[in-house]
Amino acid sequence: MKETVSIPKAYSAAVQRSDACEFARLLGLAVTAIGDGLVKVAMATEGMKNAHGTTHGGAIFAIADHAFGVAANMEGIDQIAISANIRYFTVPAGETLEAVAYMVSETERTSVYAVDVYSGDRLVATFEGVGFKIGGTAKRE
């Protein structure tokens, strides 16, 4: 499902790290947009059904968590998740999911990101992730 998108040079390292992630490759997660404080990630839902025939909640969590991770690390400051929470609202109806991540707040050591997960124009879930800045900065180009 990997789409060719135009990635601003300033964020190419963050996208390359995302693309190199084994788990992201396994699930077919693809950054479709990055910049202006937002990260969008897409994932096909084929092969991700639960016993009820709907998209597995773990797949929904995975795309939200991945979008959070890319967003939290896109500015070149290494962060890891220390907390995550998700609320499911509806069963995805489409063949793809899109997660849109954006920063809510930030301190010297932590950050909070919100992620909205959509199936088409239908809001499927909201996710909140707290990142911890572990030091070291990756140099942005």
N, C-alpha and C positions, 0 to 999 in steps of 0.2 A: 504494500500500500504506500510505500515511500513516494512522496511527492517531491518534485523539484520546486524549491521555493528560493526566493531571493533573501539571503541572510545578510544583514548589515555586517560589515567587517568587524565592528566592535564586539559582536556577539558570536563570531565564528568559532572561537575556542569553546564556548559553552555548548554550542550545538554539536561540535565534534565530540566532546566528552559524552554528551547524551547519545549520539549515534554509536559510540563505542561500547556503551553499556550492554552487557550480555542479556540482561533481563528485558531491556527495551527491545532489543533485536528479536528475542524469543516471542514477545507479544506483538511485534510489528508496530511499536510506538514510533511516531514520526513527528518531529517539530514542524509545524506548518506555517508559523509566524512567530517572530520575536522582535521586540523593540517597543519603545514608548511605554515601558513598564509592564507590558503584557507578554505572556508566552501562550501559544496555542499548540496543543498536541492532539493528533488524531490516531485512532486505532480502529481497525475493522473488528467486528464482533463475531465473525465466522469462527466456529470452533470454541466459543467461549460461553456456551450455554450451561445452565444448571439443570437439576433434575426436573424443574418445571418448564424447561424449554425457553427460559428467558436468559438474558445476559447475566452471568454470575456476578454477585456483588464484589467478589475479589478482583474481577477484571475492571469494574468501575473504580474501585479503590486504587488499583494499580495505575490507571491512566491519570487519576487525580494526583497521586503521590509523585508520579514522574514529572508532571507539569510543575508541581510545587518545587521539586528538586532543581529543575532547569531554571525556573524563575529565581530561586534563592541563590543560585550560583552564577547567574548571568552577568553580574557586575564584577566578577573576578575575585570575590571574597569567599573562600571555602566555607561552606556551611553544611551541617548535618541536621537531620530531623531529630527533635527531642520529644515531640508530641504531634499527634495527628488525630483528627476527629472527622467523621463523615456522617451526613444525613442523606438517606435515600428518600426520594419523593415519588418516583414513578418508574415503571418498567420501561426500559429503552425500546423504542419501536423501530428504529432504523437499523441499517447494516453497519453503521460506523458510530463511534462516539467522538466527541471533541471536548477537550478540557481547556478552559481558559483560566490562567493563573495570574494573580496580581498581588502586589504588596499592600498590606493593610497598615502595618506599623513597623517601626524599627528602633532599636536601641543600640548602644555600642556593642553588645554581645549577642543580642537575639533579634529575630525578625518574625513577623506573622504574615502569612500569605493566605489568601482565599482562592479557592478554585471552584468554578462552576462547571459541571459536566452536563453536556447536552447530547441529545439524540435528535438530529435535525434542529428544530426550534423549540423542542421540548426539554425543559430543565429536569434532569434525571437525579442529580445529587449536588450537594454543596459540601466542600471539604475545607477544613482549616488546618494548616500546618505551622508549627513553630520551629524555626531554624535556630541553631546555635552556631555562632561564628567560631570556627576552630583555629583561627589564625591564618597565617600565610595567605598571600594574595596571588592569584594567577594573573599574570600580566595580560591585559587586553591590548589588542593591536588597533 
